Amino acid sequence: VQEFEQSRVIKFMPPDAYRLELMRFRTRYNGQDLPFSVKATVVVQGAYVELQAFINMSSTALIPAHLPSVKYCENVMIRFPIPTQWVKALWTMNLQRQKSLKAKMNRRACLGSLHKVESDPVIQVSVGTAKYESAYRAVVWKIDRLPDKNSSSDHPHSLSYKLELGSDQEIPSDWYPFATVQFIVHDTCASGTEVKSLGIESDVQPQKHVVQKAFYNCQVEIEKKWIRLDGEDPDKAGNCLMQ
């Protein structure tokens, strides 16, 4: 502590072969300059449940991708929680084993023009991969990089899946879903605090050891919509008894 007061240098001795966290502190962030936005909606119509999610790049990210100064997002992961009652609808059976339903690529899908989902349960994405992962109890949408290399910067991306629920798979009345969004942005410091150099005492150029990147973790509320069928009252649907 005394040496830090004099030189403003933090010295520490990390244990060998360990990943460690040296410092963590609170910082305010208003979220106004996020690189992209996520909007998700769950539509319930009779025995069918359909989720639609859209990614739109913000205006600050709409810069030609060939410029070296452009910051892009990596390791994008968006998780959409699935109630326990619906899990078996997201698994397929074959002769060898049970496996999780994976996404089918549909690059034609975009905001406002989703093609009709097939009768079988299927996940469609316009970029990346998606499947149900039991570790998160959610449909996980993974994208290596945004903006996408193979599409224009302002092109929206989408995910959709449609499930047909059985008589024992009603909509939980206490289900208030939130999508969890995680991604990394290099050469960015959301807190405003930067590490200028990091190294050992014998280093001639300790600044070479610094890799600056920001890890974002936020939640987005999933909007719920109920399309009534003839004679159906959604307020009473949860009180039905199985016969």
Backbone hydrogen bonds in HBPLUS format (Angstrom, degrees):
<---DONOR---> <-ACCEPTOR-->    atom                        ^
c    i                          cat <-CA-CA->   ^        H-A-AA   ^      H-
h    n   atom  resd res      DA  || num        DHA   H-A  angle D-A-AA Bond
n    s   type  num  typ     dist DA aas  dist angle  dist       angle   num
A0005-GLU N   A0001-VAL O   3.08 MM   4  6.37 152.6  2.16 147.6 154.4     1
A0006-GLN N   A0002-GLN O   3.28 MM   4  6.57 138.1  2.46 138.0 148.3     2
A0006-GLN N   A0003-GLU O   3.18 MM   3  5.15 128.7  2.46  92.5 105.7     3
A0007-SER N   A0003-GLU O   2.85 MM   4  5.99 177.4  1.85 161.4 162.1     4
A0008-ARG N   A0004-PHE O   2.77 MM   4  4.51 143.3  1.90 125.4 133.3     5
A0058-SER N   A0035-PRO O   2.89 MM  23  5.35 177.1  1.89 133.1 132.7     6
A0037-SER N   A0056-ASN O   2.82 MM  19  5.33 161.2  1.86 152.5 157.6     7
A0056-ASN N   A0037-SER O   3.02 MM  19  5.33 160.1  2.06 147.5 153.8     8
A0039-LYS N   A0054-PHE O   3.00 MM  15  5.32 158.3  2.05 149.6 156.4     9
A0054-PHE N   A0039-LYS O   2.81 MM  15  5.32 154.9  1.87 152.2 160.9    10
A0223-GLU N   A0040-ALA O   3.01 MM 183  6.27 154.1  2.08 150.7 142.5    11
A0041-THR N   A0052-GLN O   2.83 MM  11  5.36 154.3  1.89 155.3 164.0    12
A0052-GLN N   A0041-THR O   2.90 MM  11  5.36 161.5  1.93 157.0 163.3    13
A0042-VAL N   A0223-GLU O   2.69 MM 181  6.11 161.0  1.72 167.0 173.8    14
A0225-LYS N   A0042-VAL O   2.76 MM 183  6.08 160.8  1.80 169.7 170.7    15
A0043-VAL N   A0050-GLU O   2.75 MM   7  5.16 169.4  1.76 157.9 160.6    16
A0050-GLU N   A0043-VAL O   2.88 MM   7  5.16 164.1  1.91 150.1 155.5    17
A0044-VAL N   A0225-LYS O   2.82 MM 181  6.20 160.5  1.86 157.4 163.4    18
A0227-ILE N   A0044-VAL O   2.83 MM 183  6.05 166.6  1.85 165.4 170.1    19
A0045-GLN N   A0048-TYR O   2.91 MM   3  5.27 171.0  1.92 156.8 159.8    20
A0048-TYR N   A0045-GLN O   3.03 MM   3  5.27 163.0  2.06 127.4 128.5    21
A0165-LEU N   A0047-ALA O   2.68 MM 118  5.20 162.5  1.71 170.4 165.8    22
A0049-VAL N   A0163-LEU O   2.89 MM 114  5.23 157.5  1.95 149.3 156.3    23
A0163-LEU N   A0049-VAL O   2.79 MM 114  5.23 166.0  1.81 155.2 159.2    24
A0051-LEU N   A0161-TYR O   2.93 MM 110  5.53 156.0  1.99 158.4 165.4    25
A0161-TYR N   A0051-LEU O   3.11 MM 110  5.53 145.6  2.23 143.4 152.1    26
A0053-ALA N   A0159-LEU O   2.89 MM 106  5.13 158.4  1.93 153.2 154.9    27
A0159-LEU N   A0053-ALA O   2.88 MM 106  5.13 147.8  1.99 145.6 150.4    28
A0055-ILE N   A0157-HIS O   2.77 MM 102  5.08 158.4  1.81 148.2 153.1    29
A0157-HIS N   A0055-ILE O   3.03 MM 102  5.08 154.4  2.09 139.4 146.9    30
A0061-ALA N   A0058-SER O   3.04 MM   3  5.44 146.0  2.16 107.7 117.6    31
A0062-LEU N   A0059-SER O   3.29 MM   3  5.25 155.0  2.36  98.7 106.1    32
A0063-ILE N   A0061-ALA O   2.86 MM   2  5.62 136.2  2.06 105.8  92.6    33
A0067-LEU N   A0064-PRO O   3.30 MM   3  6.09 169.9  2.31 121.2 124.2    34
A0070-VAL N   A0067-LEU O   3.32 MM   3  5.73 168.7  2.33 114.0 117.3    35
A0073-CYS N   A0146-LEU O   2.72 MM  73  5.05 154.6  1.79 164.8 166.5    36
A0146-LEU N   A0073-CYS O   2.96 MM  73  5.05 152.3  2.04 137.5 142.7    37
A0074-GLU N   A0184-ILE O   2.80 MM 110  5.15 159.5  1.84 149.9 156.9    38
A0184-ILE N   A0074-GLU O   2.97 MM 110  5.15 159.7  2.01 152.7 155.9    39
A0075-ASN N   A0144-ASP O   3.13 MM  69  4.93 139.4  2.30 127.6 125.9    40
A0076-VAL N   A0143-ILE O   2.90 MM  67  5.01 139.4  2.06 173.7 164.4    41
A0143-ILE N   A0076-VAL O   2.88 MM  67  5.01 162.2  1.92 144.2 148.5    42
A0077-MET N   A0182-GLN O   2.83 MM 105  5.22 161.1  1.87 156.2 159.2    43
A0182-GLN N   A0077-MET O   2.90 MM 105  5.22 152.3  1.98 149.6 158.3    44
A0078-ILE N   A0141-TRP O   2.89 MM  63  5.10 160.8  1.92 146.5 152.9    45
A0141-TRP N   A0078-ILE O   2.82 MM  63  5.10 172.7  1.83 155.9 158.0    46
A0079-ARG N   A0180-THR O   2.91 MM 101  5.15 157.4  1.96 143.3 150.4    47
A0180-THR N   A0079-ARG O   3.08 MM 101  5.15 151.0  2.16 140.2 145.9    48
A0080-PHE N   A0139-VAL O   2.90 MM  59  5.11 163.8  1.92 145.2 150.7    49
A0139-VAL N   A0080-PHE O   2.89 MM  59  5.11 152.6  1.96 148.9 145.1    50
A0082-ILE N   A0137-ARG O   3.00 MM  55  5.93 162.9  2.03 149.1 144.6    51
A0086-TRP N   A0083-PRO O   2.98 MM   3  5.61 153.7  2.05 117.6 125.0    52
A0087-VAL N   A0084-THR O   3.29 MM   3  5.44 160.0  2.33 107.8 113.6    53
A0089-ALA N   A0086-TRP O   3.02 MM   3  5.58 146.1  2.14 115.4 125.3    54
A0090-LEU N   A0087-VAL O   2.89 MM   3  5.44 160.9  1.92 118.8 125.3    55
A0101-LEU N   A0090-LEU O   3.03 MM  11  5.56 156.4  2.08 158.8 151.2    56
A0092-THR N   A0099-LYS O   3.01 MM   7  5.70 164.3  2.03 168.7 171.1    57
A0099-LYS N   A0092-THR O   3.11 MM   7  5.70 170.1  2.12 164.3 167.3    58
A0103-ALA N   A0130-ALA O   2.67 MM  27  4.95 123.3  1.99 165.8 167.5    59
A0104-LYS N   A0123-ILE O   2.62 MM  19  5.97 157.5  1.67 158.2 162.1    60
A0125-VAL N   A0104-LYS O   3.29 MM  21  6.55 150.4  2.38 143.3 148.4    61
A0106-ASN N   A0125-VAL O   2.81 MM  19  5.63 153.9  1.88 158.8 155.1    62
A0109-ALA N   A0106-ASN O   3.01 MM   3  5.73 162.0  2.05 120.7 126.1    63
A0113-SER N   A0110-CYS O   3.07 MM   3  5.56 167.6  2.08 136.9 136.6    64
A0124-GLN N   A0160-SER O   2.82 MM  36  5.31 167.1  1.84 162.5 166.8    65
A0160-SER N   A0124-GLN O   2.91 MM  36  5.31 149.2  2.00 150.0 156.0    66
A0126-SER N   A0158-SER O   2.98 MM  32  5.51 146.2  2.10 157.8 160.5    67
A0129-THR N   A0142-LYS O   2.94 MM  13  5.38 158.3  1.99 153.9 160.5    68
A0142-LYS N   A0129-THR O   2.79 MM  13  5.38 162.7  1.82 160.8 166.6    69
A0131-LYS N   A0140-VAL O   3.19 MM   9  5.63 147.3  2.30 138.7 146.3    70
A0140-VAL N   A0131-LYS O   2.83 MM   9  5.63 165.3  1.86 156.9 152.0    71
A0133-GLU N   A0138-ALA O   2.95 MM   5  5.84 170.4  1.96 166.0 163.5    72
A0136-TYR N   A0133-GLU O   3.17 MM   3  5.78 139.6  2.34 113.3 121.8    73
A0137-ARG N   A0133-GLU O   2.98 MM   4  5.96 125.4  2.28 137.9 153.0    74
A0138-ALA N   A0133-GLU O   3.43 MM   5  5.84 160.8  2.47 144.1 145.7    75
A0155-HIS N   A0152-SER O   3.16 MM   3  5.38 165.8  2.18 112.5 115.5    76
A0169-GLN N   A0166-GLY O   3.14 MM   3  5.27 160.3  2.18 114.7 114.6    77
A0175-TRP N   A0172-PRO O   3.35 MM   3  5.38 155.2  2.42 112.2 110.5    78
A0222-ILE N   A0177-PRO O   3.15 MM  45  5.64 171.4  2.16 142.7 140.3    79
A0179-ALA N   A0220-VAL O   2.70 MM  41  5.06 159.1  1.74 161.7 156.3    80
A0220-VAL N   A0179-ALA O   2.79 MM  41  5.06 155.0  1.85 147.7 156.1    81
A0181-VAL N   A0218-CYS O   2.77 MM  37  5.30 173.9  1.78 163.4 165.2    82
A0218-CYS N   A0181-VAL O   2.91 MM  37  5.30 162.8  1.94 153.1 158.6    83
A0183-PHE N   A0216-TYR O   3.17 MM  33  5.37 150.4  2.27 135.5 141.0    84
A0216-TYR N   A0183-PHE O   2.85 MM  33  5.37 176.3  1.85 169.9 170.3    85
A0185-VAL N   A0214-ALA O   2.96 MM  29  5.26 157.8  2.01 148.3 155.6    86
A0214-ALA N   A0185-VAL O   2.80 MM  29  5.26 164.6  1.82 151.7 154.3    87
A0187-ASP N   A0212-GLN O   2.75 MM  25  5.11 151.9  1.82 152.2 142.3    88
A0192-GLY N   A0189-CYS O   3.29 MM   3  5.40 140.2  2.46  99.1 109.6    89
A0198-LEU N   A0206-PRO O   3.43 MM   8  5.32 169.3  2.45 112.5 112.4    90
A0203-ASP N   A0200-ILE O   3.02 MM   3  5.55 166.7  2.04 120.9 125.1    91
A0208-LYS N   A0205-GLN O   3.25 MM   3  6.11 168.5  2.26 124.2 127.1    92
A0209-HIS N   A0206-PRO O   3.14 MM   3  5.87 166.9  2.16 121.9 125.6    93
A0210-VAL N   A0207-GLN O   3.33 MM   3  5.71 170.9  2.34 114.3 116.2    94
A0232-GLU N   A0229-LEU O   3.02 MM   3  5.31 162.8  2.05 136.0 132.9    95
A0236-LYS N   A0233-ASP O   2.99 MM   3  5.55 149.8  2.09 115.5 124.1    96
A0239-ASN N   A0236-LYS O   3.06 MM   3  5.49 158.1  2.11 112.8 119.7    97
A0240-CYS N   A0237-ALA O   3.47 MM   3  5.84 171.2  2.48 113.7 114.7    98
